[in-house]
Amino acid sequence: MNDHILYVLPPEVLSRYICASCGSSGVKLWRHIHDGTCGWCAACACDLVDIPNDISASGRREGVNGRTDQLYSSVSGVNLLPWVLDADGSTWGYTSVPDAGVDWWHALPLREVLGG
């Protein structure tokens, strides 16, 4: 078993991986629980869910059951999950993402790095 398998997405797939609200790219994105056609960056996702933007760099925040990478509010009824695309552009189911895809998502920055 190789623990260092890289998760590589083709440029045409990565070009779709942008925040649907602000256009941020190259950052962690979250998607609706039953829809993998678009995603939101941390700031826009928190606005959409109507929760405080207190997400850590690892993509987690304090939830009702402890630290989680899911963004949910019982008030808004919106539930967002980490958005991990497959090489063909489809979206992995939350519990089906391969380890390399999970590692890829965790390695993404929370916010765009400006002025690099």
C-alpha positions, 0 to 999 in steps of 0.5 A: 500500500502506498501512503504517498499517492498524489491526487491529481485532477486535470486542469479542465476539472480544476477550472470548475473548482471555484466558489459559486459566490465570490470566485475564489479558487485553489481553496477548500470548498463545500457543496450542498449535501445532495448536489455536487455541481458547485461549491463555496469557500469558507466565508461564502459557505458560512454566509450561506449556512448562516453560521459564524466563520470560525473554520480552522485551517484544517477545514473544521469547526465546532459542531453539535457532535464535536469538531467536524468538516460539515457546515450545518445550521438547524435554523437555516436547514442548510448542510454543506460537505467538503467538495472533492471532485473526481478526475472525471469531474464528478463529485465523490460521495462524502463517505466514498472519497478515497484517502488521497482525495481527503488528503488533497482537500485537507492540503488546500488552503482555507483562503486564497493566498494573495500577493504571492 
